[in-house]
Amino acid sequence: MPDHGVLSCFESRGTAENVNELLRLFSDNQIKPHIGQRYPLVGAAEVLTHLSESSTLGKIVVTTN
């Protein structure tokens, strides 16, 4: 698993501002997340296996249908 300890070095106010800006850009359709793979909810175990065994490019989406 990656070490996310470095995140504690960032100022939380600046991070919140960055998140707010990303949400605004997303809401305005100026950015679109890359979806790498989609899995059905019944395949949740496969998702966890995939995450633990390989590097993932883009977001993984778990669908309910």
URJOBEL-V711072 format. One record per helix or strand of 3 or more residues. SS is the DSSP state (H for helix, E for strand). FROM is the first residue (numbers start at 1). TO is the last residue. If there is no record, write none. Layout:
SS	FROM	TO
SS	FROM	TO
This chain:
H	5	9
H	12	27
E	35	40
H	41	53
E	59	63
